[in-house]
């Protein structure tokens, strides 16, 4: 049954029954509900994949594209935690505590609902809704959505109070911290990190922060690596003790996959209940660490940075992933010393090596699904949480400008692949605009699960995301009327899929030092790489869109970033 036919069937049934009753009835009566596998990388550039025109070897991921669907206009929230929050809630990040670039580290929490940095317990999440409907739910990887184990590790309370002077810290707060972690938010199985940082290479004598459920995990050290741990100079990073060493170690990307495969194998033993698996890699997020042989493999590919940019752009045009309208090249040599340029090339090589490791491990997951006969009824979604980060500049996001945490296209737009044999069209490209918050309503629809009107005794918010099942069925759909972004004082809106206004775009310390308010307006239809600022030519449109942004800020409760910096000078987002 196609997505479109299945949707019409559900709509007809919904006319005769309430949403909650429909969800349980459909879940029981539809044994063909798909398994759902979300694989997300961390800080990967738009064209990092071979199937998106990149020079990195990603044949396993490319195979998903050749037998599936690629999107050219998939948007995230431009930063780790806000993207994850919208993915699992279907709401704008500010509605669930992740506005303004908030991050899900418990020491960074801010006393405002829009910036709390912890998912509210009374907001339903995708794993909770699928689990209630009979799905086996599992996660391996990076959480970064708040919470802590102070309940089980009371010694952490002193540090928590140090970071939050004057806050009330009672038993209810301890419980709220505990209830924000994955095992309490709908995942039957969880392995991974609560936060974002930490070494990729862990040797037997190193401390670590990986958890199995709510307990510190026992890591396996069953592989030997020659470890490259990049750092610009001695004592700059804490993540350098294993650089240059060869020894047995746990490597994050391999280890996350090992545990994910174990979970998938356990799910295969109960095929009467479909599974939802969320594999959240940290690569190629900092610290930049990868096997030395892969780093050396990629160094030669980044010696001519001008040609590198040209090749990525031309390949995107050839693959019909962008229209040939020109773009701005980056000339590093014009503002960096030769030594800095060489260090930049090394960072790019480590970034690429980390991406090849992701590709290798996606291949392992696909093999595991094939071996268990699960591939045919598994919907696989692959994407990044945002664009590549600033340590590789905008280079890895070319031809788009900007990087992670910036609201230009390079920060918020990423590659996206959907694959489901016999359901998603093969080797096709869609230019429809899809946002990460659209995935929750879409997946609930495909699983036959309704969104509740109340959850844990509180009325739920209207979803910001929309069901985009038709896109996965091969149709082009109109864009949303508006799509908003914000991060550390920056605001942006895409209006009717065409007009994009940016307000104070850039790094806060730079923009706040300049007088006035900077506006940039782009026609994404004619200028998808944001090279021609039309703000002065269309002042009325600028003001109209600026009012939309201001209304949205007021509606979602976003706090002016200057106030956040004033209150948290040592721990800003």
Secondary structure, 3 states (H helix, E strand, C coil): CCHHHHHHHHHHHHCCCCHHHHHHHHHHHCCCCCEEEEEEECCCCCCCCHHHCCCCCCHHHHHHHHCCEEEEEEECCCCHHHHHHHHHHCCCHHHHCCCCCCCECHHHCCCCHHHCCCCCCCCCCHHHHHHHCCCEEEEEEECCECCCCCCCCCCHHHHHHHHCCCCCCCHHHHHHHHCCCHHHCCCCEEEEECCCCCCCEECCCCCCCEEECCEECCCCCCEEEEEEECCCCCCCCCCCCCCCCEEEEEEHHHHHHHHHHHHHHHHHCCCCCCEEEEEECCCCCCCCEEEHHHHHHHHHHHCCHHHHHHHHHHHHHHCCCCCCCCCCCCCHHHCCCHHHHHHHHHHHHHHHHHHHHHHHHHHHHHHHHHHCCCHHHEEEEEEECCCCCHHHCCHHHCCCCCCCCCCCHHHHEEEEEEECCCCCCCCEEEEEEEECCHHHHHHHHHHCCCCCCEECCEECCCCCCCCCHHHHCCCCCCCCCEEEEEECCEEEEEECCCEEEEECCCCHHHHCCCCCCCEEEEECCCCCCCCCCCCCCCHHHHHHHHHHHHHHHHHHCCCCHHHHHHHCCCCCC
